[in-house]
Amino acid sequence: MSIEPEAPEPRWAVPPVGGWTADDLDTLPNLPPHTELIDGSLVFVSPQTLFHSRAVDFFNWQLQSLAPSELEVVREFTIDIDRYNRPEPDVIVVNGEVIQDPEQTRFPAESVRLAIEVVSPESRSRDRETKPVKYARAKIPHFWRVENRDGRAVVYVFELEPATGAYTSTGIFHDRMKVSVPFDIDLDLTAITARRQGAETS
C-alpha cells in the first residue's frame, strides 16, 4: 500500500520585531505582485474586479494625455511615506525629475502630486480611512477616491488643507469630472464602464 506524501504547509514570512520596513518590500522572496506595506504589515491584494481594472486603465491613460510635460503618470507603483509605510496607489502623478532609473521600484512621497485609489470591497476601509490619513501626513496635495456605485464610477476629490494638514472634500463627480488642479482635467466618467463599440459594418 502506497502512502501519499503530505503536502508541505505554506511558509509565511514571520515579521521581525517592530514589523517589516519599506526596504524589506524589495528583498522578501515570493511576495505576490502589488504587495503593500501598511504600518509594518504586508498587505496582499485580492483579485481585481473588472470595474477596478477599467477604472485604473482609464485614469492612467486619460491623465497621461492631459498632464503637462513636467509631470509623469504611473500606475500601481509604491511610494515611500516612512520606514513602515510603503503603499501602492492605483495611479499617481509625480514630478518628472524623480524618474531616473528604469529599475527603480518606488518614489518618495514628496514627489507625488496626486494619488488615486480605486476602491475594491476588500480595500474599502484602507482606501476610505487608512490611506488618506497617511497621504495627508506625507503632504500629498491631491487625493481622489474612485468608487463603484451601481456599476457607475463616482469620484471623490480631496485637497490638502494647509492649516490643518488634513484633506478637505472639494467635489463629488458622477458622469463628468472637471477640475483645474493639479492641472486642467475634463473627463467623461461614463467611459469607464461603457462597452467598446466596434466599427460598423456595411
N, C-alpha and C positions, 0 to 999 in steps of 0.2 A: 504494500500500500504506500503510495507516494503522499507526501505531505507538502502542500504548497507553502513556500516561504511567506512569512508575514510581511506585509507591505511596511516599508520604513515609515516611521512617524515623521510628519513635516517638521523641519527645523526652523524655528522662528528666531530672528535675531533678538538677543537679550540686550535691552538698553543699558548703557553704563549708568552709574550713579549720577544723578542730575539730568539724565536724558541725553539724547543724541544732539549733535551740533550741526550747523549748516555745512561744515566741511565733510561730515560723515556721509552726507547725501551723495557725494561724488565717489565715495570709496566703498560703501557697503555693497557686497555682491548680491546679485539676483533680485534686486528690487524691481517691482513691477513698474512699467512706464508711468510717468506723471505722479510719482510718489512725492508728497509734500511733507514738510516739517513744520508742525504747529506746536508751540510750547514744548519743544524737545521730544515730541512723539511723532512717529511716522504715520501718515495718513494715506491710505490706499484708495484709489479711485475706482468706483464701480463702473460697469459697462455703460457707455454713453447711450442716451436716447437719441432718436432721430432729430427731435427738436433741438437738443443741445448741440449736436454736430452741425446742423444747418445754421444755427444762430452764431456759433463760433466762426464758421466759414464766412457768413455774411458780414460780420463786423470786421473780421480780418481783411477781407478784400475791399470792402467799401472804404474803410479808413485808410488803407494803403493808397487808394486812388485820390483821396482828399487831403491827406496830410501834407504839410509843407516840407520842402526838401531837407530841412534840418532835423526832422523827426523821422523815426522808424517805427513801424508797426510789426509786432511779433506775437505769434500765438503760442499758448501753452509753454511758457518759459518761466523758470523760477527767478525770484528776486530775493536778495539778502535784506531782511529787515533788521535782524540782530542775530546773536550767536545761536539762539534756539528757535528762530522762526525763518523759514525759507519757503513761503507759499508759492503756488504756481497759478497766477490769474489766467483766465481763459484767453484774454487778449490784453496786451499792454501797448501803450505808446511811450516811447523813450526818446531821450536826447540822442541824436545820431552818433555823437562822438564816443559813446560808450561801447559801440560795436567795433571791436578792434581785432578779434581773433575768431576765425570760424570754429575753433574748438572750445570756445567758452561755453559754460553751462548755466550762467546766472548773470544778472545785472544788479548793481547796487540800487536800493530803493530810491535813493535821492535822484536817480536819473529818470524815474518814472513820472510821466505827466498825467497819465490816465490808466486806471486798472479797471477791467471789465470782468465780472463774474456772471456766467450763465448758470442759473440755479437748477440743480437736479434734486430729486426727492431726498437722496441721502446727504446732500450737501446744504440743505436749506438753512440749518442753524448756523453753520460756518459762514455761509455767504451773506446771511442777513445780520449776524451778530458778531461772530469772532473776527472774521477778516476785515470788515470795515473799521473796527476799532484799531486793529494793527496797522492798516493802511493809513489811517489818520495820524497815528502816533509817528509813523515814518514820514509824515508830511507829504504824502502823495496828493496833489491838489485836486484831482478829479477821480470820482468813482462812479461806475454805472453797474446796476444790478438788473439783469435781464431775467424775466420770469415767464413761464408758460401759463397763460390764463385761458382755459378752454380752447387750446390749440392756437392761440394768437399771442404774439410777443408783446409784453409790456416792459418798458424800460424806466427804471427809477434812477434819476440823476442826482448826484450829490457833489457838493463843492466844499472844500476845506474852509472853515471859518477861522481866520487867524486869531481872533480874540479868545476863542475857546479851545482851539486845536481839535475840534470835532467837525464831523461832516454835517452840513445842513442840506435839506432837500431843496432842489431848485427846479424840479419838474417831474411829472409822470407822463410818459408818452405811450400812445396806443398804436395808431395806424401810421402816423407820420411824426418824425422826430427832427426838430430843427433847433440847433444850439449854435452859439458863437464862440464857445470855449470848450476845449483848449484851442480849437480853430473852427472855422465855419463848417458846419456839418448839417446836411439835409438828407434824411433817409426815409425810404418807404419801408416801414417795418412789416407790411403785409407780404413783402417778398420773401421773408424768412420761411414761411410755411406754405407758400404757393408752389404748386407743381410747375415744373418747367414745361413750356409748351413747345412741341416740335414744329418744324416748318410745315406749313400747309401744303398738301399735295393737290395737284390739279387733276 
